[in-house]
Amino acid sequence: MQRFGRPSTGDVIAGVSVALVAIPQSLAYAELAGMPPQYGLWATALPSLLAALFVSSRYLQTGPVALTALLTFGALSPLATESSAEYIEMAALLALLVGGMRVLLGLGRLGRVAYLLSPPVLVGFTTAAAILILSSQLPKAFDVDPDRGGVLHNAFDALAHPGRWSLTAMLFAAMTLVMIFGGRLLHRLFPGVLAAVVVGLVISSASGYGGSIVGELDGGFISLGVEFPWSRTADLIVPALAIALVGFAEPASIARTFARLDREPWDANREMVSQGVANLAAGVSGAFPVGGSFSRSSLNRMAGATSAWAGAITGAFVLLTLPLTPVLRDLPQAILGAIVIGAVAKLINLRGLWDLRHRGTPHLLVGAATLAATLATAPRVERGVIVGIAVSLAVERIGRVPLGDGDHDNDVTQPTEAASSA
């Protein structure tokens, strides 16, 4: 377990700063996962608080993230209706299964599974997932009701019918993107997401905005009396394993990056346990699978966090503000859509995919195959990863071309005493 001293002023400032960004992001990612928006807050509070007890990286912020939300939607949408009671119960069970698998992998010192996915597979999958996530939010940005086709079909349909676009919704979305990206030009800590939410909420409430809004949110604290649909476990085992492995690539990459920058050790096993505990907490909270957020972790570092206290403070702050969430009922859906678009746009790395040719044609082939398979199998995007791994293995076997990054031994340190006792 993480050993805590006293939180520094930087920890308090960073923790609260991240919480103020996490609240609107969590609402948006919950909807991306097919859940009612308030469940995003439940997926932030206890998971952030408890993960901080076990993290290896002092900067890692845990909670709802776009990639894991997409994987959750892909796993559950074929099995139940979005936001239905059955869907919500299955989401909680899925989080519980993901959490259990990650804890077992971490305690079994199998954290190196973070390196199972070769760079070409990661580039192809991440780019495809970002395209799908961005596409899923375009109908919200235009306030167009999708016709219940696939994600890409709905996005194309929204773009192809400008007569259905809502100018007001588009202005809300544009304002949000300007505040997110333009605010960074003013100061790297400018709270663009928070500013967009506050301004949008005030305008929407004062003007009686008639477009799509968040709607009623349940106030009050988290109820831990979750009834898990254990009979559906067999349906969720494979998706849970996919999320446990694929979803860990993001927090692992975040933690490795910061460890390199600060020349600090990082323990993949301990981080696997922390992410497992976070998902167990999400499950008992009745929420959905969670992961590590790059944007919130970066904000945490820039805002002056010095220890894992910052993550715990973020979770505690969100937990204490839960009774106030009904004030967000008039928040335009276009703003939530723009928040997600702003977060994932930078993940569309077509140039990085094309640059794989410099490593050799087999690398480009694997990346392109993963991207194509992920788009083609949506919403079951985990199948795209399976295809990518299969192509990768075939290339390595037939062409004898190693596709790994080759440097992971330098990133994973020996388990510390704290990790061993986690």
C-alpha positions as CSV (number, residue, x, y, z in Angstrom):
1,M,0.0,0.0,0.0
2,Q,1.0,3.6,-0.6
3,R,2.6,5.2,2.5
4,F,1.1,8.7,3.1
5,G,2.7,11.6,4.9
6,R,0.9,14.9,5.1
7,P,-0.6,16.3,1.9
8,S,1.2,19.3,0.5
9,T,-0.4,22.5,-0.6
10,G,0.3,21.3,-4.1
11,D,-1.6,18.1,-3.5
12,V,-4.7,20.0,-2.3
13,I,-4.6,22.4,-5.2
14,A,-4.0,19.7,-7.8
15,G,-6.6,17.3,-6.3
16,V,-9.3,20.0,-6.3
17,S,-8.3,21.3,-9.8
18,V,-8.6,17.8,-11.2
19,A,-11.9,17.1,-9.5
20,L,-13.4,20.3,-11.1
21,V,-12.4,19.0,-14.5
22,A,-13.3,15.4,-13.7
23,I,-16.9,16.2,-12.8
24,P,-18.1,17.3,-16.3
25,Q,-15.8,14.8,-18.0
26,S,-17.3,11.9,-16.0
27,L,-20.8,12.8,-17.0
28,A,-19.7,12.8,-20.7
29,Y,-17.8,9.5,-20.4
30,A,-20.7,7.8,-18.6
31,E,-22.9,8.5,-21.6
32,L,-20.2,7.3,-23.9
33,A,-20.3,4.0,-22.0
34,G,-24.1,3.8,-22.4
35,M,-24.8,4.8,-18.8
36,P,-26.9,7.6,-17.2
37,P,-24.6,10.6,-16.7
38,Q,-24.5,10.6,-12.9
39,Y,-22.9,7.1,-12.9
40,G,-19.8,8.8,-14.2
41,L,-19.5,10.7,-10.9
42,W,-19.8,7.4,-9.0
43,A,-17.1,6.0,-11.2
44,T,-14.9,8.8,-10.1
45,A,-15.4,9.2,-6.4
46,L,-14.4,5.9,-4.7
47,P,-12.2,4.6,-7.5
48,S,-10.0,7.7,-7.4
49,L,-9.9,7.7,-3.6
50,L,-9.0,4.0,-3.2
51,A,-6.7,3.7,-6.2
52,A,-4.5,6.3,-4.5
53,L,-3.7,3.9,-1.7
54,F,-1.9,1.6,-4.1
55,V,-0.6,3.6,-7.1
56,S,3.0,3.5,-8.1
57,S,2.9,6.8,-10.0
58,R,2.1,9.7,-7.8
59,Y,0.5,11.6,-10.6
60,L,-1.9,9.0,-12.0
61,Q,-5.5,10.0,-11.8
62,T,-8.1,7.3,-12.1
63,G,-11.7,7.4,-13.2
64,P,-13.9,7.3,-16.3
65,V,-11.8,7.5,-19.5
66,A,-12.9,7.5,-23.2
67,L,-11.2,4.3,-24.3
68,T,-12.5,2.2,-21.4
69,A,-16.0,3.7,-21.8
70,L,-16.0,2.7,-25.5
71,L,-14.9,-0.8,-24.6
72,T,-17.6,-1.0,-22.0
73,F,-20.2,0.1,-24.5
74,G,-19.0,-2.4,-27.0
75,A,-19.2,-5.2,-24.4
76,L,-22.7,-4.4,-23.1
77,S,-24.6,-2.9,-26.0
78,P,-25.2,-6.3,-27.7
79,L,-26.5,-7.7,-24.4
80,A,-28.9,-5.1,-23.0
81,T,-30.6,-1.7,-23.8
82,E,-28.4,1.3,-22.9
83,S,-29.1,2.9,-19.5
84,S,-31.7,0.1,-18.6
85,A,-31.6,-1.5,-15.2
86,E,-30.2,-4.7,-16.7
87,Y,-27.4,-2.7,-18.5
88,I,-26.5,-0.8,-15.4
89,E,-26.2,-4.0,-13.3
90,M,-24.1,-5.7,-15.9
91,A,-21.8,-2.7,-16.1
92,A,-21.2,-2.9,-12.4
93,L,-20.5,-6.7,-12.7
94,L,-18.1,-5.9,-15.6
95,A,-16.2,-3.5,-13.5
96,L,-16.0,-6.0,-10.7
97,L,-14.6,-8.7,-13.0
98,V,-12.1,-6.3,-14.5
99,G,-11.0,-5.3,-11.0
100,G,-10.6,-8.9,-9.8
101,M,-8.6,-9.8,-12.9
102,R,-6.2,-6.8,-12.5
103,V,-5.6,-7.4,-8.8
104,L,-4.8,-11.1,-9.5
105,L,-2.5,-10.1,-12.4
106,G,-0.7,-7.6,-10.2
107,L,-0.3,-9.8,-7.2
108,G,0.9,-12.6,-9.5
109,R,3.6,-10.1,-10.7
110,L,2.2,-10.2,-14.3
111,G,2.1,-6.5,-14.7
112,R,4.3,-6.9,-17.8
113,V,1.1,-7.7,-19.8
114,A,1.2,-3.9,-20.4
115,Y,3.7,-4.7,-23.1
116,L,1.8,-7.5,-24.8
117,L,0.4,-5.0,-27.3
118,S,3.1,-4.1,-29.8
119,P,3.4,-0.4,-30.9
120,P,1.8,-1.0,-34.3
121,V,-1.2,-2.7,-32.6
122,L,-1.5,0.2,-30.1
123,V,-1.2,2.9,-32.7
124,G,-3.8,1.3,-35.0
125,F,-6.3,0.5,-32.2
126,T,-6.0,3.8,-30.4
127,T,-6.5,5.8,-33.6
128,A,-9.5,3.7,-34.6
129,A,-11.0,4.0,-31.1
130,A,-10.5,7.7,-31.2
131,I,-12.2,8.0,-34.6
132,L,-15.2,6.0,-33.2
133,I,-15.4,8.0,-30.0
134,L,-15.3,11.3,-31.9
135,S,-17.9,10.0,-34.4
136,S,-20.2,9.0,-31.5
137,Q,-20.2,12.6,-30.2
138,L,-20.9,14.4,-33.5
139,P,-24.7,13.9,-33.2
140,K,-24.6,15.5,-29.8
141,A,-22.5,18.5,-31.1
142,F,-25.1,19.1,-33.8
143,D,-28.1,18.1,-31.5
144,V,-29.2,15.6,-34.1
145,D,-31.1,12.4,-33.0
146,P,-29.2,9.4,-34.4
147,D,-31.2,6.8,-36.2
148,R,-29.8,3.9,-34.2
149,G,-27.4,2.7,-36.9
150,G,-23.8,2.1,-36.2
151,V,-21.5,4.8,-34.8
152,L,-19.9,5.7,-38.1
153,H,-23.3,5.5,-39.9
154,N,-24.9,7.9,-37.3
155,A,-21.9,10.3,-37.7
156,F,-22.2,10.3,-41.5
157,D,-25.9,10.8,-41.3
158,A,-25.5,13.8,-39.0
159,L,-22.9,15.4,-41.2
160,A,-25.0,14.7,-44.4
161,H,-28.1,16.5,-43.2
162,P,-27.1,20.1,-42.2
163,G,-30.8,21.1,-42.3
164,R,-31.2,19.2,-39.0
165,W,-28.3,20.9,-37.2
166,S,-29.1,23.1,-34.2
167,L,-27.1,26.4,-34.5
168,T,-27.3,26.9,-30.7
169,A,-26.0,23.5,-30.0
170,M,-23.1,24.1,-32.4
171,L,-22.3,27.4,-30.7
172,F,-22.2,25.6,-27.4
173,A,-19.9,22.9,-28.8
174,A,-17.7,25.5,-30.5
175,M,-17.5,27.6,-27.3
176,T,-16.4,24.5,-25.3
177,L,-13.6,23.7,-27.8
178,V,-12.4,27.3,-27.8
179,M,-12.2,27.4,-24.0
180,I,-10.5,24.0,-23.8
181,F,-7.8,24.7,-26.5
182,G,-7.7,28.5,-26.4
183,G,-7.6,28.6,-22.7
184,R,-4.3,26.8,-22.7
185,L,-2.8,29.6,-24.7
186,L,-3.6,31.9,-21.8
187,H,-2.3,29.6,-19.1
188,R,-1.5,25.9,-19.1
189,L,-3.7,25.5,-16.0
190,F,-6.7,27.4,-17.4
191,P,-9.8,25.3,-16.5
192,G,-11.3,25.3,-20.0
193,V,-13.7,22.4,-19.3
194,L,-15.0,23.9,-16.1
195,A,-15.3,27.3,-17.6
196,A,-17.3,25.9,-20.6
197,V,-19.6,24.0,-18.2
198,V,-20.3,27.0,-16.0
199,V,-20.8,29.4,-18.9
200,G,-23.0,26.9,-20.8
201,L,-25.0,26.1,-17.7
202,V,-25.7,29.8,-17.0
203,I,-26.7,30.5,-20.6
204,S,-28.9,27.4,-20.8
205,S,-30.7,28.1,-17.6
206,A,-31.2,31.8,-18.2
207,S,-32.4,31.4,-21.8
208,G,-34.6,28.4,-21.4
209,Y,-32.5,26.4,-23.9
210,G,-34.8,24.1,-25.7
211,G,-32.2,21.6,-27.1
212,S,-31.0,18.4,-25.6
213,I,-29.8,18.8,-22.0
214,V,-28.4,16.4,-19.3
215,G,-31.8,16.3,-17.5
216,E,-32.5,15.2,-14.0
217,L,-29.6,13.8,-12.0
218,D,-30.0,11.9,-8.7
219,G,-28.5,13.8,-5.8
220,G,-27.2,12.0,-2.7
221,F,-24.3,9.7,-1.9
222,I,-23.4,6.4,-3.5
223,S,-25.5,3.4,-2.6
224,L,-23.3,0.3,-2.0
225,G,-26.2,-2.1,-2.1
226,V,-25.6,-3.3,-5.7
227,E,-27.3,-6.5,-6.9
228,F,-24.9,-8.1,-9.4
229,P,-26.4,-10.3,-12.1
230,W,-24.1,-13.2,-11.5
231,S,-25.9,-15.4,-14.1
232,R,-24.5,-13.1,-16.8
233,T,-20.9,-13.7,-15.7
234,A,-20.1,-16.1,-18.6
235,D,-21.2,-13.4,-21.1
236,L,-18.8,-10.9,-19.6
237,I,-15.7,-12.9,-18.9
238,V,-14.1,-12.3,-22.3
239,P,-15.0,-8.6,-22.5
240,A,-13.7,-8.2,-19.0
241,L,-10.4,-9.8,-19.9
242,A,-10.1,-7.5,-22.9
243,I,-10.7,-4.4,-20.8
244,A,-8.4,-5.6,-18.1
245,L,-5.5,-6.0,-20.6
246,V,-6.2,-3.4,-23.3
247,G,-7.5,-0.8,-20.8
248,F,-4.3,-1.1,-18.7
249,A,-2.2,0.1,-21.6
250,E,-3.3,3.6,-21.1
251,P,-2.5,4.1,-17.3
252,A,0.7,2.1,-17.8
253,S,1.8,4.4,-20.6
254,I,0.9,7.5,-18.5
255,A,2.8,6.2,-15.5
256,R,5.8,5.2,-17.6
257,T,6.0,8.6,-19.3
258,F,6.0,10.5,-16.0
259,A,8.5,8.1,-14.5
260,R,10.9,8.7,-17.4
261,L,10.5,12.5,-17.2
262,D,11.1,12.6,-13.5
263,R,13.7,9.8,-13.5
264,E,11.7,7.8,-10.9
265,P,11.1,4.1,-10.6
266,W,7.8,2.6,-11.7
267,D,6.3,-0.7,-10.8
268,A,3.8,-2.2,-13.3
269,N,2.6,-4.8,-10.8
270,R,1.7,-2.3,-8.2
271,E,0.0,-0.1,-10.8
272,M,-2.0,-3.1,-12.0
273,V,-3.2,-3.7,-8.4
274,S,-4.2,0.0,-8.1
275,Q,-6.2,-0.1,-11.3
276,G,-7.8,-3.4,-10.1
277,V,-8.8,-1.8,-6.7
278,A,-10.2,1.2,-8.6
279,N,-12.4,-1.1,-10.7
280,L,-13.5,-3.1,-7.7
281,A,-14.6,0.2,-6.1
282,A,-16.4,1.1,-9.3
283,G,-18.2,-2.2,-9.2
284,V,-19.5,-1.9,-5.6
285,S,-20.4,1.7,-6.4
286,G,-22.8,0.4,-9.1
287,A,-20.7,2.2,-11.8
288,F,-18.7,0.9,-14.8
289,P,-15.0,0.1,-15.6
290,V,-12.5,2.9,-15.1
291,G,-8.9,3.6,-16.1
292,G,-6.1,6.1,-15.9
293,S,-6.7,9.5,-17.5
294,F,-3.8,11.1,-19.4
295,S,-5.4,14.6,-19.5
296,R,-6.3,14.6,-15.8
297,S,-3.0,13.0,-14.8
298,S,-1.1,15.7,-16.8
299,L,-3.2,18.4,-15.1
300,N,-2.4,16.8,-11.7
301,R,1.3,17.0,-12.4
302,M,1.2,20.6,-13.8
303,A,-0.9,21.8,-10.8
304,G,1.8,20.8,-8.4
305,A,0.9,17.4,-7.0
306,T,3.7,15.9,-5.0
307,S,2.2,12.6,-3.8
308,A,-0.7,10.2,-4.3
309,W,-2.7,12.4,-1.9
310,A,-3.7,14.4,-4.9
311,G,-5.7,11.5,-6.3
312,A,-7.3,10.8,-3.0
313,I,-8.3,14.4,-2.6
314,T,-9.9,14.3,-6.1
315,G,-12.0,11.3,-5.2
316,A,-13.0,12.8,-1.8
317,F,-13.9,16.2,-3.4
318,V,-16.2,14.5,-6.0
319,L,-17.7,12.3,-3.3
320,L,-18.6,15.4,-1.2
321,T,-20.1,17.2,-4.1
322,L,-22.5,14.4,-5.2
323,P,-25.5,16.0,-3.4
324,L,-25.0,19.1,-5.6
325,T,-25.2,17.3,-9.0
326,P,-28.8,18.2,-9.7
327,V,-27.7,21.7,-10.5
328,L,-26.2,20.3,-13.7
329,R,-29.6,19.3,-15.1
330,D,-29.7,22.2,-17.7
331,L,-26.2,21.5,-19.0
332,P,-26.5,21.2,-22.9
333,Q,-25.6,17.8,-24.2
334,A,-23.6,19.6,-27.0
335,I,-21.1,20.7,-24.3
336,L,-20.6,17.1,-23.1
337,G,-20.1,16.0,-26.6
338,A,-17.5,18.7,-27.2
339,I,-15.7,17.8,-24.0
340,V,-15.2,14.2,-25.3
341,I,-14.2,15.4,-28.8
342,G,-11.6,17.7,-27.3
343,A,-10.2,14.9,-25.2
344,V,-9.8,12.3,-27.9
345,A,-9.1,14.4,-31.1
346,K,-5.3,14.3,-30.3
347,L,-5.4,10.5,-30.2
348,I,-6.2,10.2,-33.9
349,N,-2.6,9.5,-35.0
350,L,-2.8,8.8,-38.7
351,R,0.6,10.3,-39.2
352,G,2.0,8.0,-36.6
353,L,0.4,5.1,-38.3
354,W,1.9,6.1,-41.7
355,D,5.3,6.6,-40.1
356,L,5.3,2.9,-39.1
357,R,6.5,2.3,-42.7
358,H,9.9,3.5,-41.6
359,R,10.2,0.5,-39.3
360,G,9.3,-1.7,-42.2
361,T,6.2,-2.7,-44.2
362,P,5.2,-5.4,-41.7
363,H,4.8,-2.8,-39.0
364,L,2.5,-0.7,-41.2
365,L,0.6,-3.8,-42.2
366,V,-0.1,-4.7,-38.6
367,G,-1.1,-1.1,-37.6
368,A,-3.4,-0.7,-40.7
369,A,-5.0,-4.1,-40.1
370,T,-5.7,-3.3,-36.5
371,L,-7.3,0.1,-37.4
372,A,-9.4,-1.5,-40.1
373,A,-10.6,-4.4,-37.9
374,T,-11.4,-2.1,-35.0
375,L,-13.6,0.2,-37.2
376,A,-15.2,-2.8,-38.9
377,T,-16.1,-4.7,-35.7
378,A,-17.5,-1.6,-33.8
379,P,-18.9,-1.5,-31.2
380,R,-17.1,-4.8,-30.3
381,V,-13.8,-2.9,-30.6
382,E,-11.9,-5.5,-28.5
383,R,-12.2,-7.8,-31.5
384,G,-10.0,-5.3,-33.4
385,V,-7.3,-5.8,-30.9
386,I,-7.6,-9.6,-31.2
387,V,-7.2,-9.3,-35.0
388,G,-4.2,-7.0,-34.5
389,I,-2.5,-9.4,-32.2
390,A,-3.2,-12.3,-34.6
391,V,-1.7,-10.4,-37.6
392,S,1.2,-9.3,-35.4
393,L,1.9,-12.9,-34.4
394,A,1.6,-14.1,-38.0
395,V,4.1,-11.4,-39.2
396,E,6.5,-12.3,-36.4
397,R,6.3,-16.0,-37.2
398,I,6.3,-15.8,-41.0
399,G,8.5,-12.8,-41.6
400,R,10.6,-13.2,-38.4
401,V,10.0,-9.5,-37.7
402,P,10.0,-8.5,-34.0
403,L,7.3,-5.9,-33.3
404,G,7.8,-5.1,-29.6
405,D,9.2,-1.8,-28.4
406,G,12.2,-3.5,-26.9
407,D,12.7,-1.1,-24.0
408,H,10.3,-2.3,-21.4
409,D,12.9,-3.8,-19.2
410,N,14.1,-0.3,-18.5
411,D,10.7,0.9,-17.4
412,V,9.6,-1.8,-15.0
413,T,11.5,-1.8,-11.7
414,Q,11.6,-4.6,-9.2
415,P,8.5,-4.7,-7.0
416,T,9.0,-2.6,-4.0
417,E,8.1,-3.6,-0.4
418,A,4.9,-1.7,-0.7
419,A,3.9,-3.5,-3.8
420,S,4.7,-6.8,-2.3
421,S,2.4,-6.2,0.6
422,A,-0.4,-4.7,-1.5
